[in-house]
């Protein structure tokens, strides 16, 4: 049995969604973030040394990292499912699919994480004489690097959806599942708003999918599904 080691308000929600799209049976072991640090609990290190989510176990196999989990599940189980979530090998759509699968975590998440860190620096308690300096440094980094990169990524993704209905072509694929967290986080804190109609429409479409809704029901707290 596939077990998803699921952290609330995290990227592991994508794995629940993928499993629902594939119609595969699975169990969930839930973990809660520390309310002060917002980090995963130490108990996750018993599953994987880095103590992060998502992680799945499948018998004696442990797989971490969203992209690796997606590839493992599709390679192992897609043939037993009536659902195809990868374009055919060797096709232009497959090359685009592979790019998007890796772009989501390899490039797109970095400025979102940096913005989260620097936003917290600006609001964290600190001595009054340090706060102006810390805030000035934070704002400089955001305006000179973080925000321009966020805009560049959103502009790029918006343009991609002018080419086709989904990120790898006309058919829904696991690349759309992988990119979903980037766009949900961007809508929450990264500048995704009415200036990006195609991306806003994408979020509405995925949030309406029955498999997405089932994953929410099973996964519990997920603040990004708005």
NORPE-V618920 format. One record per residue. OMEGA is omega in degrees with one decimal (NA if undefined). NEAR is the number of other C-alpha atoms within 12 Angstrom. D_CENTER is the distance of its C-alpha to the mean C-alpha in Angstrom with 2 decimals. Layout:
BEGIN
omega:OMEGA near:NEAR d_center:D_CENTER
omega:OMEGA near:NEAR d_center:D_CENTER
END
This chain:
BEGIN
omega:175.8 near:15 d_center:23.70
omega:175.6 near:27 d_center:19.97
omega:176.1 near:29 d_center:18.82
omega:176.3 near:42 d_center:15.24
omega:-162.1 near:42 d_center:15.33
omega:177.3 near:43 d_center:13.10
omega:-179.8 near:36 d_center:12.52
omega:178.9 near:34 d_center:12.69
omega:-177.5 near:30 d_center:10.19
omega:-179.1 near:37 d_center:7.46
omega:-179.8 near:40 d_center:4.49
omega:175.1 near:42 d_center:7.66
omega:178.6 near:42 d_center:7.93
omega:-177.8 near:46 d_center:6.48
omega:174.3 near:50 d_center:9.41
omega:179.5 near:47 d_center:11.76
omega:178.6 near:38 d_center:11.22
omega:-179.5 near:48 d_center:11.95
omega:176.8 near:38 d_center:14.93
omega:177.0 near:30 d_center:16.16
omega:-179.5 near:34 d_center:16.14
omega:-178.7 near:31 d_center:18.11
omega:-178.4 near:25 d_center:20.34
omega:175.1 near:27 d_center:20.37
omega:178.3 near:20 d_center:21.73
omega:174.6 near:27 d_center:19.79
omega:178.7 near:22 d_center:20.17
omega:167.5 near:29 d_center:17.96
omega:-172.0 near:26 d_center:18.89
omega:176.5 near:29 d_center:17.54
omega:-179.9 near:31 d_center:17.33
omega:176.2 near:27 d_center:17.51
omega:171.1 near:23 d_center:16.66
omega:-175.5 near:15 d_center:19.82
omega:-179.8 near:11 d_center:20.73
omega:-176.7 near:10 d_center:22.18
omega:-175.0 near:12 d_center:19.91
omega:178.6 near:18 d_center:16.59
omega:177.3 near:21 d_center:16.21
omega:-179.8 near:28 d_center:15.85
omega:-179.3 near:26 d_center:19.35
omega:-178.7 near:19 d_center:21.59
omega:179.7 near:23 d_center:21.86
omega:178.8 near:27 d_center:18.68
omega:175.2 near:18 d_center:20.67
omega:179.2 near:16 d_center:23.00
omega:178.4 near:28 d_center:20.40
omega:-173.5 near:23 d_center:19.12
omega:-178.9 near:15 d_center:20.87
omega:175.3 near:19 d_center:17.95
omega:-179.5 near:23 d_center:17.27
omega:177.4 near:32 d_center:13.49
omega:13.6 near:41 d_center:11.08
omega:168.8 near:39 d_center:10.07
omega:171.0 near:42 d_center:13.52
omega:168.1 near:38 d_center:15.61
omega:-179.6 near:27 d_center:19.35
omega:-170.3 near:24 d_center:21.40
omega:179.5 near:12 d_center:25.02
omega:179.2 near:11 d_center:25.63
omega:175.0 near:18 d_center:22.55
omega:180.0 near:24 d_center:19.61
omega:177.1 near:30 d_center:16.41
omega:-178.3 near:32 d_center:13.65
omega:-174.7 near:31 d_center:10.54
omega:-178.3 near:39 d_center:7.88
omega:179.5 near:34 d_center:9.78
omega:178.4 near:24 d_center:13.01
omega:178.3 near:36 d_center:12.51
omega:-179.8 near:38 d_center:11.85
omega:179.8 near:27 d_center:14.90
omega:-177.1 near:26 d_center:16.91
omega:179.9 near:40 d_center:16.57
omega:178.4 near:30 d_center:17.48
omega:-173.7 near:16 d_center:20.26
omega:-167.6 near:18 d_center:21.61
omega:-172.7 near:26 d_center:21.43
omega:-179.4 near:24 d_center:20.94
omega:178.7 near:16 d_center:24.70
omega:-178.7 near:15 d_center:25.46
omega:175.4 near:20 d_center:23.41
omega:-176.4 near:13 d_center:24.64
omega:175.6 near:23 d_center:21.22
omega:-176.4 near:22 d_center:20.44
omega:172.2 near:38 d_center:16.87
omega:172.6 near:37 d_center:17.86
omega:-179.4 near:26 d_center:20.43
omega:177.8 near:18 d_center:23.73
omega:177.5 near:13 d_center:24.14
omega:-178.1 near:12 d_center:25.88
omega:175.7 near:14 d_center:25.03
omega:178.0 near:16 d_center:23.81
omega:179.5 near:26 d_center:20.94
omega:177.6 near:24 d_center:20.01
omega:178.4 near:20 d_center:20.10
omega:176.5 near:29 d_center:17.86
omega:-178.6 near:36 d_center:15.44
omega:178.8 near:33 d_center:15.51
omega:-177.3 near:24 d_center:15.06
omega:179.0 near:34 d_center:11.93
omega:-177.7 near:35 d_center:10.46
omega:177.9 near:27 d_center:11.32
omega:-174.7 near:25 d_center:11.08
omega:-179.7 near:36 d_center:7.32
omega:-175.3 near:26 d_center:7.64
omega:-177.5 near:20 d_center:11.40
omega:-167.6 near:23 d_center:12.11
omega:-176.5 near:34 d_center:9.77
omega:-173.7 near:30 d_center:8.14
omega:179.7 near:24 d_center:11.75
omega:175.8 near:35 d_center:13.45
omega:177.7 near:37 d_center:11.00
omega:178.5 near:24 d_center:11.67
omega:178.8 near:26 d_center:15.25
omega:177.8 near:32 d_center:15.69
omega:-178.8 near:24 d_center:14.66
omega:-176.5 near:22 d_center:17.20
omega:173.1 near:27 d_center:19.89
omega:-179.2 near:26 d_center:19.66
omega:175.8 near:20 d_center:20.35
omega:-177.2 near:24 d_center:23.16
omega:-176.0 near:25 d_center:24.81
omega:-177.6 near:16 d_center:24.85
omega:176.2 near:18 d_center:25.59
omega:177.2 near:14 d_center:29.19
omega:178.4 near:15 d_center:31.38
omega:-173.7 near:10 d_center:35.07
omega:-177.0 near:12 d_center:36.16
omega:178.7 near:10 d_center:37.48
omega:-171.6 near:15 d_center:34.20
omega:179.6 near:18 d_center:31.94
omega:179.5 near:17 d_center:33.15
omega:-179.9 near:16 d_center:32.63
omega:-179.4 near:23 d_center:29.13
omega:180.0 near:23 d_center:28.19
omega:178.8 near:17 d_center:29.83
omega:-180.0 near:19 d_center:28.05
omega:-178.0 near:27 d_center:24.63
omega:177.6 near:24 d_center:25.37
omega:179.6 near:19 d_center:26.77
omega:-178.7 near:23 d_center:23.72
omega:-176.4 near:28 d_center:21.48
omega:-176.3 near:19 d_center:23.95
omega:-175.0 near:16 d_center:24.84
omega:-170.3 near:21 d_center:21.56
omega:-175.8 near:29 d_center:18.33
omega:175.2 near:30 d_center:18.95
omega:178.8 near:20 d_center:20.43
omega:176.3 near:27 d_center:17.47
omega:179.3 near:33 d_center:15.08
omega:180.0 near:26 d_center:17.68
omega:-179.9 near:20 d_center:18.11
omega:178.9 near:32 d_center:14.52
omega:176.2 near:38 d_center:14.61
omega:179.8 near:24 d_center:18.11
omega:-177.4 near:22 d_center:17.17
omega:175.4 near:35 d_center:14.51
omega:179.7 near:29 d_center:17.03
omega:179.4 near:19 d_center:19.68
omega:-179.8 near:25 d_center:17.90
omega:168.4 near:25 d_center:17.95
omega:179.7 near:21 d_center:21.62
omega:-174.4 near:17 d_center:22.20
omega:-177.6 near:19 d_center:20.92
omega:-178.6 near:23 d_center:19.54
omega:-171.3 near:35 d_center:16.23
omega:176.9 near:41 d_center:14.48
omega:-179.1 near:35 d_center:16.57
omega:-177.6 near:29 d_center:19.64
omega:-179.7 near:22 d_center:21.25
omega:173.4 near:21 d_center:19.70
omega:-178.9 near:28 d_center:16.33
omega:177.4 near:37 d_center:14.51
omega:175.0 near:46 d_center:11.66
omega:177.3 near:39 d_center:10.61
omega:175.9 near:46 d_center:9.97
omega:-177.9 near:44 d_center:7.82
omega:-176.9 near:43 d_center:5.75
omega:-172.9 near:41 d_center:5.99
omega:-176.5 near:44 d_center:5.59
omega:177.2 near:39 d_center:2.94
omega:-176.4 near:41 d_center:5.09
omega:176.5 near:42 d_center:7.88
omega:177.5 near:39 d_center:7.80
omega:178.4 near:34 d_center:7.87
omega:177.3 near:37 d_center:10.36
omega:-179.1 near:30 d_center:12.33
omega:-172.7 near:22 d_center:12.64
omega:-171.2 near:25 d_center:13.71
omega:173.6 near:32 d_center:13.40
omega:177.6 near:29 d_center:16.11
omega:-178.1 near:31 d_center:14.80
omega:-176.4 near:23 d_center:17.93
omega:176.5 near:13 d_center:20.85
omega:-176.4 near:15 d_center:21.34
omega:-174.7 near:26 d_center:18.57
omega:-180.0 near:20 d_center:19.91
omega:179.5 near:28 d_center:18.21
omega:176.8 near:36 d_center:14.66
omega:177.3 near:27 d_center:15.88
omega:177.0 near:24 d_center:17.38
omega:-179.9 near:32 d_center:14.31
omega:177.9 near:34 d_center:12.58
omega:-178.3 near:20 d_center:15.92
omega:-178.9 near:23 d_center:16.21
omega:-179.5 near:34 d_center:13.07
omega:178.4 near:27 d_center:13.83
omega:-177.7 near:17 d_center:17.30
omega:179.9 near:20 d_center:16.68
omega:179.9 near:18 d_center:18.60
omega:177.2 near:28 d_center:16.22
omega:-179.6 near:32 d_center:13.39
omega:177.7 near:26 d_center:16.13
omega:179.1 near:22 d_center:17.34
omega:176.7 near:35 d_center:14.10
omega:-179.5 near:31 d_center:14.19
omega:-178.6 near:18 d_center:17.82
omega:-173.7 near:25 d_center:17.39
omega:-179.2 near:36 d_center:14.50
omega:-171.0 near:25 d_center:16.05
omega:177.5 near:22 d_center:15.00
omega:-169.6 near:28 d_center:11.77
omega:-173.8 near:19 d_center:12.68
omega:-177.4 near:25 d_center:10.11
omega:-178.0 near:31 d_center:11.72
omega:NA near:21 d_center:14.52
END
